[in-house]
Amino acid sequence: MIHVPPVATPHFVQIHHTNNADLRAELQAGLMAQPAHAAPKFFYDALGSRLFDAITELQEYYPTRTEAAIVAAHGPAMARCVPPHAVLIDLGAGSCAKAARLFPVLAPAAYVAVDISVDYLRDALGTLQQRHPSLPILGLGLDFSAELALPPEAQAWLTDHALQQAPRCVLYPGSSIGNFSPAEALALLRQARTLCAQGGAGGGLLIGVDRVKDRAMLEPAYDDALGVTAAFNRNLLLHVNQLLGSDFAPARWAHVACFNATKSRIEMHLVSQGEQTVRWPGGERHFADGERLHTENSYKWTPEAFADLLQQAGFAAPTEWSDDQGWFSVFWAPA
């Protein structure tokens, strides 16, 4: 009889909990603001996470395939920067596919996946652990947009695996840093630098950044012909209904994406189709015909400006790789 060793089970720590008073207060404040807005983190319930995975497969959505091509072309150079046997901490891990592509290149000692979409992350990690049975895997259900730090349970897990002194590589792929304003991005990068510095020598940040380019290329990436991004945007309303107890009707909202050249960002909005009043326990908001609910910004950077931002955050001078067209950048920033 052939003995098949058991597959390890990924450990999971859930810090983020839905339906709590803080989330409801945040949503209500955003809906009552002028203009109304909701944070991009509310895209990512289980369905929203799957819709985003579908977006990354679209012809119009160049960032994912461009970043993957950069990694394929420059992976050995990245591996020479990232210390061997590091703890790979993946922010906004989602399906974990982007990090998994790096496993053969970086050979991490452990993988820590961080995402706000708890159920989706659990499912993804179960599949990932089967493919990498010997790799210690930790899932963190965490809203790192509020605070980026490893909770005590994660620190204990690292200690249990004798990894508390291992170098830490924070991975933030896919240009999601663009969801933060420059000031917010700086604050997050400073926290990432602190997280890297808490491990052994040689840690740092590996991050994907979308570059400034012509609106004729940018806007279709956020408003595709099949309407997948529109569905992703409207699904936020269903998630808000679940969290807040509101009565948004997604069919009464149109998806709009446009490039704001002055602020160097794509903006996504939902536009009210006719006058309507949205109600929730303890509140309501009247929307005029054509009034907008602002759901996402995606800032675009020049390589020089983002390298300067990394150094403002306390990182050493970064190394940058790009594609032949100059559409996208991947930076390694030593802590």
C-alpha positions in Angstrom: 0.0 0.0 0.0 1.3 3.4 -1.0 1.3 5.9 1.9 0.0 9.3 0.9 1.0 12.0 3.5 -1.9 14.2 4.6 -2.2 17.6 3.1 -1.7 20.4 5.6 -4.7 22.6 6.3 -4.3 26.3 5.9 -4.6 28.2 9.2 -7.1 31.0 9.2 -7.5 34.1 11.4 -10.6 36.2 11.0 -10.1 39.8 12.2 -12.6 41.4 9.9 -16.2 40.8 10.7 -19.1 42.0 8.7 -22.4 43.5 9.9 -20.8 45.4 12.7 -21.6 48.9 13.9 -18.4 50.4 12.6 -19.1 49.2 9.0 -22.7 50.4 9.1 -21.6 53.8 10.4 -19.0 54.1 7.7 -21.5 53.2 5.0 -24.2 55.6 6.3 -21.7 58.5 6.6 -20.6 57.9 2.9 -24.2 57.7 1.7 -25.2 61.0 3.4 -22.1 62.9 2.2 -22.0 65.3 -0.6 -21.3 63.8 -3.0 -22.3 60.3 -1.9 -19.6 57.7 -1.9 -18.7 54.1 -0.8 -15.2 52.7 -0.3 -13.9 50.2 -2.8 -13.6 47.5 -0.1 -17.3 47.1 -0.3 -16.9 45.6 -3.8 -15.5 42.5 -2.3 -18.1 40.1 -1.1 -17.9 36.6 -2.5 -19.6 37.5 -5.7 -17.7 40.7 -6.1 -14.4 38.8 -5.8 -15.4 36.4 -8.5 -16.6 39.2 -10.8 -13.2 40.9 -10.3 -11.5 37.7 -11.3 -13.6 37.7 -14.4 -12.5 41.4 -15.1 -8.9 40.3 -15.1 -9.6 38.0 -18.0 -11.0 40.7 -20.2 -9.2 41.9 -23.3 -9.7 45.5 -22.2 -8.2 45.0 -18.7 -4.5 45.1 -19.5 -3.0 45.4 -15.9 -3.2 41.7 -15.0 -1.7 40.2 -18.1 0.9 43.0 -18.4 2.0 42.5 -14.8 2.2 38.8 -15.4 4.4 39.4 -18.4 6.7 41.6 -16.4 7.0 38.9 -13.7 7.7 36.2 -16.4 10.4 38.3 -18.0 12.1 39.6 -14.9 11.3 37.0 -12.3 15.0 35.9 -11.9 16.0 39.5 -11.3 13.2 39.9 -8.7 14.4 36.7 -7.0 17.9 38.2 -6.7 16.3 41.2 -4.8 13.9 39.3 -2.5 15.7 37.3 0.2 15.3 33.5 0.0 12.9 31.8 2.4 11.0 35.0 3.2 7.5 35.1 4.6 5.4 36.3 1.7 2.6 38.6 2.9 0.0 39.1 0.1 -2.3 42.1 0.4 -5.7 41.8 -1.2 -4.9 38.2 -2.1 -8.2 37.3 -3.7 -7.8 34.0 -5.6 -4.1 34.0 -4.6 -3.2 33.3 -8.3 -0.8 36.3 -8.6 1.2 35.2 -5.5 1.1 31.5 -6.6 2.9 32.5 -9.9 5.7 33.8 -7.8 6.2 30.7 -5.6 8.6 28.9 -8.0 10.6 32.1 -8.4 10.7 33.4 -4.8 10.6 30.0 -2.9 9.0 31.6 0.2 9.2 29.9 3.6 5.6 30.7 4.3 2.6 32.4 2.7 0.3 34.8 4.5 -2.8 35.8 2.4 -4.7 38.9 3.5 -8.1 39.8 2.2 -11.4 41.4 3.4 -13.5 38.8 1.5 -13.3 36.1 4.1 -15.3 33.3 2.6 -13.7 33.7 -0.8 -10.2 33.7 0.7 -11.0 30.5 2.7 -12.0 28.7 -0.5 -9.0 29.9 -2.4 -6.5 28.9 0.3 -8.0 25.4 0.5 -7.3 24.8 -3.2 -3.8 26.5 -2.9 -2.8 24.3 0.0 -3.6 21.1 -2.0 -1.3 22.4 -4.7 1.5 23.3 -2.3 1.1 20.8 0.6 4.4 21.5 2.3 4.1 25.3 2.3 2.8 26.8 5.6 -0.2 28.9 4.7 -2.0 31.5 6.8 -5.2 33.3 5.8 -6.0 36.7 7.4 -9.5 38.0 7.1 -8.4 41.6 7.6 -9.4 45.1 6.4 -5.9 46.4 5.9 -7.2 49.7 4.5 -8.0 50.5 8.1 -4.7 49.2 9.6 -1.9 47.0 8.2 -0.4 45.0 11.1 -0.2 41.3 11.9 -2.5 40.5 14.8 -1.3 38.5 17.8 -2.7 35.3 16.4 -0.6 35.7 13.2 2.5 36.5 15.3 1.9 33.3 17.3 1.5 31.3 14.0 4.9 32.6 12.8 6.5 31.6 16.1 5.0 28.1 15.9 6.7 27.7 12.5 10.0 29.3 13.8 9.5 32.1 11.3 9.4 35.1 13.6 12.9 36.2 12.5 12.4 35.3 8.8 12.6 38.2 6.3 9.2 39.6 5.3 8.2 40.4 1.7 5.0 42.3 1.4 3.4 41.6 -1.9 0.8 44.1 -3.3 0.2 43.2 -6.9 -2.3 44.3 -9.5 -2.1 48.1 -9.0 -4.5 48.1 -6.1 -2.4 50.8 -4.5 -4.2 53.1 -7.0 -7.4 52.8 -4.9 -5.8 55.0 -2.4 -5.3 58.8 -2.7 -1.6 59.8 -2.6 -1.9 60.7 1.1 -3.6 57.4 1.9 -1.1 55.5 -0.2 1.7 57.1 1.7 0.2 56.1 5.0 -0.3 52.5 3.9 3.2 52.2 2.5 4.6 53.4 5.8 2.7 50.7 7.6 4.0 48.2 5.0 7.5 49.3 5.7 7.1 48.8 9.4 5.7 45.4 8.8 8.7 44.4 6.6 11.1 45.8 9.2 9.7 43.7 12.0 11.1 40.5 10.4 14.7 39.5 9.6 17.1 41.5 7.5 16.5 41.9 3.8 12.7 42.4 3.8 10.9 44.7 1.5 7.9 45.4 -0.7 7.1 44.0 -4.1 4.3 46.1 -5.6 2.5 46.6 -8.9 1.7 50.1 -10.1 -0.3 51.2 -13.1 1.2 54.1 -15.1 -0.3 57.2 -16.6 -1.3 56.7 -20.2 -3.9 57.8 -22.7 -7.6 57.8 -21.7 -8.4 55.8 -24.8 -6.7 52.9 -23.2 -7.5 53.6 -19.6 -11.3 54.1 -19.8 -12.2 50.8 -21.6 -10.3 48.9 -18.9 -12.9 50.1 -16.4 -15.9 50.0 -18.8 -15.6 46.9 -20.9 -17.9 45.9 -23.8 -19.3 42.9 -22.0 -20.4 44.9 -19.0 -18.6 42.8 -16.4 -17.2 45.9 -14.7 -20.6 47.4 -14.7 -21.9 44.3 -12.9 -19.0 44.4 -10.5 -19.9 48.1 -9.7 -23.6 47.4 -9.3 -22.9 44.4 -7.1 -21.5 46.8 -4.5 -25.1 48.0 -4.0 -26.2 44.4 -3.1 -23.4 44.1 -0.7 -24.4 47.5 0.9 -27.9 46.2 1.2 -26.7 43.2 3.1 -24.5 45.2 5.4 -26.7 48.2 6.0 -30.2 46.8 5.5 -30.8 49.3 2.7 -33.0 48.8 -0.4 -30.8 49.8 -3.3 -32.2 48.5 -6.7 -29.1 47.9 -8.9 -31.2 48.0 -12.1 -31.9 51.7 -11.4 -28.2 52.6 -11.4 -25.9 53.0 -14.4 -22.1 52.4 -14.4 -19.8 55.2 -15.5 -16.0 55.2 -15.6 -13.9 58.2 -16.7 -10.4 59.5 -16.5 -9.8 62.6 -14.4 -6.6 63.9 -16.0 -6.2 66.7 -13.4 -6.1 64.2 -10.5 -4.5 61.4 -12.6 -7.1 58.9 -11.7 -9.9 56.7 -13.2 -13.1 57.4 -11.3 -16.0 54.9 -11.1 -19.5 56.0 -10.3 -23.0 54.7 -10.2 -25.5 57.1 -11.7 -29.1 57.3 -10.5 -31.6 56.5 -13.3 -34.5 58.8 -12.3 -35.3 60.2 -8.9 -35.3 57.7 -6.1 -35.0 57.4 -2.3 -32.9 54.7 -0.7 -33.8 53.7 2.8 -32.2 51.8 5.6 -32.9 51.3 9.3 -32.5 54.7 10.9 -31.9 56.7 7.7 -32.6 57.5 4.0 -31.0 59.4 1.1 -32.9 60.9 -1.8 -31.0 60.8 -5.1 -31.9 63.1 -8.0 -32.0 61.9 -11.5 -28.3 61.7 -12.7 -26.9 62.1 -9.2 -23.8 60.0 -8.6 -22.5 57.6 -6.0 -18.7 57.5 -6.2 -17.4 54.0 -5.7 -13.8 53.9 -6.7 -10.7 55.9 -7.7 -7.7 54.2 -9.4 -4.8 56.6 -9.4 -2.2 56.3 -12.1 1.5 57.1 -11.5 4.6 58.0 -13.3 7.6 55.7 -12.3 9.5 58.7 -10.9 6.6 59.9 -8.7 5.9 56.5 -7.3 9.6 55.8 -6.6 9.6 59.1 -4.7 6.5 58.1 -2.7 8.2 54.8 -1.7 11.2 56.7 -0.3 8.9 59.1 1.5 7.4 56.0 3.2 10.9 55.0 4.5 11.9 52.5 1.9 15.4 52.5 0.3 15.8 53.4 -3.3 13.6 51.0 -5.3 14.3 48.8 -8.3 11.7 49.0 -11.1 10.8 46.7 -13.9 8.3 47.5 -16.8 6.9 46.1 -20.0 8.1 47.1 -23.4 5.1 49.4 -23.9 5.7 51.2 -20.6 2.1 50.5 -19.4 2.9 49.1 -16.0 5.6 48.9 -13.3 6.6 46.5 -10.7 8.8 47.9 -7.9 11.0 46.2 -5.3 11.5 48.5 -2.4 13.9 47.4 0.4 12.9 48.1 3.9 
